[in-house]
Amino acid sequence: MLKFLLKTVAGALAFIYILPLIPGIEFKGGFTDAAILAIVFACLLWVVEAAAILLTAVWTISTLGLALLLLIPLWILGFWVLPALALELVAFVAPEHLSIHGFLPPILGGLTMTVISMLTGGLTVTVKCLEKARGKD
């Protein structure tokens, strides 16, 4: 529960303060709207990643594994595509709160949200380690 709240608050603060600093991204609304958009972003990112994994699995099985020669470099070099697509979908779902103009802003915004998600995930691990060290298991 703590991890969910931390990630939601961090995502909401990113929608309010960090993403509007990127030219081409505009956010309109308050903290509640931003928290809802952060949850929607997380859900849409999960759906986009699941669809990509499903398509990758189907393509790999249908080519008897030969597609991996192309897919592995694409996954390594194209890690920025899925968060950018999820951010574009959030802007499509809630155009009254988030608008994105151009090609580069969703890429930078998606990478920003990915970094924030990684940092908050690491922070909750640190908090759990501290609680174990204090004996609050």
C-alpha positions, -999 to 999 in steps of 0.1 A, spaced: 0 0 0 29 24 8 45 17 -25 12 24 -44 7 57 -25 43 68 -30 43 60 -67 9 78 -71 20 109 -53 53 110 -72 35 105 -105 10 132 -96 37 156 -87 55 148 -120 23 156 -139 19 189 -121 55 202 -119 79 182 -141 60 173 -173 48 209 -180 85 220 -181 89 199 -212 80 221 -242 49 206 -259 33 191 -228 5 210 -210 -13 199 -178 -45 215 -166 -60 206 -132 -52 200 -96 -35 173 -75 -66 150 -77 -66 151 -115 -29 145 -116 -32 115 -92 -59 100 -114 -37 106 -145 -8 89 -127 -29 59 -120 -43 59 -156 -7 62 -169 4 32 -149 -26 11 -160 -21 20 -197 16 14 -195 8 -21 -181 -16 -27 -210 8 -15 -236 36 -36 -222 14 -67 -220 3 -62 -256 39 -58 -268 50 -89 -249 20 -109 -264 29 -97 -299 65 -105 -293 57 -140 -281 34 -147 -310 60 -135 -335 88 -155 -318 68 -187 -318 56 -183 -353 91 -178 -366 105 -206 -344 127 -181 -325 143 -164 -355 124 -131 -347 145 -128 -315 175 -118 -337 155 -86 -345 134 -83 -313 162 -83 -287 180 -53 -303 146 -35 -307 138 -40 -270 172 -27 -259 172 3 -282 135 11 -281 129 11 -244 115 46 -247 87 37 -271 63 21 -246 62 49 -220 59 75 -248 29 55 -263 13 52 -228 17 89 -223 1 97 -257 -28 74 -247 -33 92 -214 -34 125 -234 -59 108 -258 -81 96 -229 -80 128 -209 -75 157 -234 -91 182 -210 -63 177 -185 -32 167 -206 -23 178 -241 9 168 -260 20 184 -292 49 170 -313 70 139 -315 97 146 -289 76 156 -259 59 122 -253 93 105 -255 109 129 -229 77 127 -207 76 89 -209 113 87 -200 107 111 -171 78 90 -158 100 58 -161 128 74 -141 104 86 -114 88 51 -113 123 35 -109 133 60 -82 101 55 -62 104 17 -65 140 19 -52 128 42 -23 102 17 -11 129 -10 -11 151 12 10 122 19 34 116 -18 38 153 -25 45 153 2 72 122 -13 88 138 -47 88 169 -33 104 148 -16 131 130 -49 138 96 -38 125 92 -68 103 
